[in-house]
């Protein structure tokens, strides 16, 4: 309940912000040294932007918000049962959606074909997010020893 209240508060806060920005991401990440199974992302002012597919057919941009829970999509992508299928790289999940009206500040910043998704997309997974190298990947249990000197954020639902 706490996380859904936070997410709803976040959705109401965004339209009240007055500033508007155009999306200009940094250069594409160098994919040559990327680990197997990693998904490249572009960094827009600290926001993680990935290529994704929604409802099995529409190619879009998706903002992985490390502080959010749930998924928020433009109103034009509304489905009959309010469940959205999102695929990022080889990862896919179906989530109950919240909808953003056309004049929402998030859509003004990131574009009318961008969705916002949070941690529950990766439910039960351990992630490596490399801002330095521009990728996200799911760590397998035998890879966890690489975390011994990394910054970690414990997450509990």
Buried (B, 14 or more C-beta within 10 A) or exposed (E): EEBEEBBEEBBEEBBEEEEEEEBEBEEEBEEEEBEEBBBBBBBBEEBBBBBBBBBEEEEBBBBBBEEBBBBBBBEEBEEEEEEBBBBBBEBEBEBEBBBBEEEBBBBBBBBEBBBBBBBBBBEEEBBBBBEEBBBBBBBEEEEEEEEEEEEEEEEEE
